[in-house]
Amino acid sequence: MESFTSSLNTNYVSETEFGTYTGSINTFTSSVNTYTSSNDGRVSSLESKTGSYATTGSNSFIGTENITG
């Protein structure tokens, strides 16, 4: 048992180092959330403009389609 316990690695990070690391992860996560939130607004805006056009529902055209304008 003594040879086993003496071979264990006891080099852990300090509480301060761990706090710094987790703080940087929180900052990164916050910036990702901000980016995602800003894109949600952009997608909603795009959907409100493009969602008003009629579609075939299947995107498979049968016959002749005339697109003008």
C-alpha positions, 0 to 999 in steps of 0.5 A: 500500500505504501508503494502505491500511495507514494507513487500518486501524483500530488501536483494539483493546481492551486485554488487561485489557478483553478479560479483563474482558469474557470474565470476565463472559461466563463468569459469565453462562454459569455462572449459565445452567448453574446454572439449567439444572441446577436445572430438570433436577432439577425436570423429572426429579421431574415426570416421575417423578410423571406418567410412571407414568400409563397413556396411549393412546399416540396421545392419540386417543380412540375411543368413550366415555372415562369419567374419575372421581375 
